[in-house]
Amino acid sequence: MTSFMDPDAPFIRLFGPDHLLALGTVVAVLVSMLLFRRSVRDHAGYLRWALLTLAILQQVGLYSYQAFVAGWDWGDSMPLHISRVTTLILIAYLITGKHAVLEVGFYFGLYAYATFLYPQRIQPMDHLMGWSFLISHAVTILVPIYAGIAEGWRPTRAGLWRSYRWFLVYFVAILGVNRLTDGNYFYLKYRPFFQELPDPVYWLAACAATLALMGLGYQVSRRWPASREAVVTAPSGLTTRH
């Protein structure tokens, strides 16, 4: 067993015990939210602040570790990985309650499902960075589900195209950052797939795959029945039904 903050901790195995623990934890919470939808609506304000608190603690733990334990690496430590950007977007939603922000977080966050099923370079769950991985991906997956249950929210086609435009801005930005820092943002340096493809072809394929993923996410989300008794939760925690 490695220590909670060992910078040399090994990476977890695909579908090994740590990976299955992370998957099982998120699936258990997700199933509980779906089974007890009325409780989610009745306690929407408390749940919202709980999600916000977890997300902020995860961010503090992540960047404290990067700065003071592992050693800051400009090519990997900045909040520019797609999962880290998504967490920040969803924190903004949890604070403001703006659905336009949530939509971007939802569409960006679809990558969380892929990285959760096929994690890359992730430490064990008893390590700070493994815990950080679990919390950030849980927040990314669960916050839109929470909003759908508590507020009757559903992603829109207009939000899809707006989110994709923001993704293209993000992608162009990380190409520049990766070049300046020899970075691995969006896993463009250590690719999970198609390592043999030339960079421009891979970049175009990544952008096309992102649009397809967002389209799939939109189609699947529209098949979920809308809540008939949604709760609109203000940042103060007050709720009103509509």
N, C-alpha and C positions, 0 to 999 in steps of 0.2 A: 504494500500500500504506500502511495506517495503522500507527501504532506499537502496540506490544503493550498499552499502557495508555492510549491516546488516548480521553478521555471523550466526544469528538465523533465517534467512529467510526460510519460508516453501518450500517444494519441489513442483514442478508443478504436476498437474494431467494429466494422460494419455489422450490425445486428448482434454484437456482443452484449454482455450483461449491462454495461453502462448505456449503450444505445437503446436497448430494450427498456431500461428503467426510465429514460427520458421520454420515449414514445408512450409508454404505459401511463406515466404521470399526466401528460397532456391529454391523452385519450380519456382517462378517468375523469378529469375535470370537465372536459368537453361534454361527455355523456351526462355527467351530473347537471350541467347547465341546461342541457336539452330536456332532461327528465323533470327537472324542477324549475321550469320556465316561470311559473307564477312567483316562486320565491325570488328568482332573479329580478323580476319586475318590481316586486314589493320592496326589495332591498337594493334597488339599482344604484342609489346614491352611495351607499356604503361599499358596494362592490366596485363601483367606479374609482373611488378613492383608494381602495385596496390595490387595484390594478395599477393606479398611478404611483402609489408608494413603492410597490415591487419594481416597477420600471425604473424609477429614480434610484432606488438602492442598487439595482443592477448596473446602472450607468456609473454610479460613484465607485462601486467595487471594480468594474471593468477598467476604468481609466486610472484609478489609483494603482491597481496591479501593473498596468502597462507602464506607468510613470516611475513607480518606486521599487518594483520587484523584478519584472522581466526586462526592464530597460526599454525606453521609448524608441520605437522604430518608425520613422516617418513613412516608410513604405507599407506599414501594416497596422499601426496603432491609432491612426486618426479615425474619426467617425465617418468613414467613407465606404466601408463595406455595405452592401445593400441592406443587410439585416440591421446594421447600426443606424443607417439613415431611416429605415422604417420605424425602428423603436422611437427615435426622436420625433418623427411625424406623429406617431400615435400618442406620445406624451403630450404633444401640442393639442391633439384632439381631446384627450381626457381633461385637459385644463380649460380649453375654450368651448368644447361641445360643438364645434363647427363640422358639419357633415362634408363640406368640400375638402377639408383636411383629412377626414377619415377615409374618403374615397381614395385619395392618393396613397394613404397608408395601407389600405386594403389591397390595391393593385400591386404596389411595390412588395407587399408582404406575401404575395403568392409564392415568391421564391423561398419563403420560410418552410413551406411544405416540402419542397424539393430538397433543401439542405437538411431538414429534419430526417428525411428518409435516407439521404446519402450524405452524411456529415463528412466534412473534410478538415483534418488537422484540429481535432477537438480533444481536449483533455478529459479525464474521467469525471464522473458526476460528484466525486468527493473532493474535487479540486475547484478552486475559485473560478477558473475559467470554464470548467464544465458546468458549474452552477450558473454562471453568467449566460452560457449558451442555452441552457434549459429555460431560464426565466425570460430571456429576450424573445426566444421563439414561442414560448407559451403566450406571452403578451401579444405578440404579433398575430398569432392564430386566434386567440380567445377574444380580443377586444372587438373585432368586427362581429363575432357571434353574439357577444354581449349587446352591442348596439342594435343588432337585428332583433333580439328578444326584448330588450328594454325599451327601445325607441321605435321599433318597426322600420328601421333603416334598411334600404337595399341599394346596392351599387347601381349606377346608371351607365348608359352607353356614352353619354356626354362626359361623364367622369372618367371612363376608360380612355377616351382620346386625350383628355386633359392630362391624365396620369402618364400616358405614353409620351406625350410631348415633354413632360418633366423628366421622364426616364432618359430621353435622348439628350437632354441638357446634362443630366447626371453622367451619362455614359461618355460624352465628349469631355467633360471635366475630368473624369478619372483616367481617361487616356493620357491627358496632359500630366496629371499628378503621378501616374505610374511611370511615365517617362522621366520626370524630374527626380523621383525618389527610388527608382528601380522597384516600384511597389507591386503589390499583388491584389489591389482592389478589384472587386468583382471577379476574383480568381482568374484574372487574365494572364498572370505569370505562371502559376501552378494550376493548370486547367484540369477539371475533373474528367473532361471528355475531349476527344478530337485534338490531341496534342500535336498531331502531325500537320494540321491545317495551317496555311500561312495566316499571319495576323489579320490582314484586311478581310479575308474570307471568313475567318472565325468571328470577327467583329460584326460583320453583316449578318452572319448566322445567329449570333447572340441577340441582336436587335430584332430579327424576325421571330426567333423563338420567344422573346419577351412579349411581342404583340400577340402571338398565338396563345401564350399562357394567360395573358390578361383576358383575351376573348373567351377562353375556356372558363376562367374564373367567373366572368360575367354570366355566361350561359348557365353554369351550375348554380350560381347564387340566385338567379331568377326563378329557379324551380322550387326554392324553399318557400313554403306558405308564409305570408305576411302575418305578423302578430295582430290580433284584433283588439288587444288591450295594451297598447304601447305606453311607455312612460318616457316623457321628455325630462331629462335630468340636467338641471343647470349646474354650472361650475360650483355653486354654493352648496350643492347636494339636495336642493329642493326639487320636488318632482311634481309634475302635473300629468294627468291622463288625457288622452285624446283618442 
